[in-house]
Amino acid sequence: MIKLLGTLDVLTGISLILLNFGLSNWVVVALLIYLLLKSLIFIKDILSIMDLIALVFVGIGFFAGFNHLLLLSGVYLISKGFYSLV
């Protein structure tokens, strides 16, 4: 189960980075809904709280056009996902 969640974190991070290169918004929104649900389920974990913070950054970056926030959140999610896979 942890490997699946880590893989989905990596996919979410990659999709956030690819959003700058024209990836469909619907793919990103679906993965962000997954991230929100996962963060709320495991809310007592510090990394889930950091996921929620990354989600706020993504919201600000997505709606205000700050691509560096999307990149920062994407790199965080990729590194966290790889950490879960190891």
N, C-alpha and C positions, 0 to 999 in steps of 0.2 A: 504493500500500500504506500509506503514512504517513497519507494522508487517511482511509482506512478505520479505522486504529488510533485516530486522533484522534477520529473520529466515535464509535467505541465507548467511548472515554474520556469523552466528553461524555454519552453515554447512561448510562454507569455512574454518573457524578456526579449526573445528574438523578434516577436511580433511588434513589440514597442519600438525596437530599433528600426525594423522594416517599415513601420508606419511613416517614417521620414522619407522613404523611398517609394511610396505609393501603395502600400498594402491597404486593403479594404478596411474601412472603419468598423464594419460589422464583425469581422474576425477579432479585432482588438477588443471591442465591447463585450463579446461573448467570453473571451478569456479573462477580462477584468471582472465580469460578474462571477466567474469561477473563483478568482482571487478574493473577492469580497466575501463570498460564502465560506471559503476555506478559512479566511481570517476570523470570521465570526464564530465558526465552529470551534477553533482552537484559540480562542481569545486570551486564555491564561498564559500562553506561551509568548515570550518576548519577541520572537521572530514574527509571530502573527501580528503583533502590534506594529512592528516595523513594516510589515506588508501593508497594513492600513495607512501608515504614513506615506509609503511609496504610492499607494492608491490615490491619496490626496494630491501628491506631486503629479501623478499622471492626469488627474482631473484638471489641475491648474494648467499643466502643459498642453493638454489636449484642447481645452476650450479657449485658452488665452494665446495659444500658438508658440509657447516656449518649448522648442524642440530639445533644448539641453536638459530639461527636466524629464522628458521622455527617455532620453538616452541614459541619464543617471539612474532612473528607475529600472530601465531594461538591463543595465549592467548589474545592478543589485540583484535582480531576480535571477539572472543567469548564474551569477556566482553562488547564490543561495541554493539554486537548483542543483548545480554541480556538487555542492557540499552535501546535499541530501543523497546524491547518487553514489558518493564514495563510501 
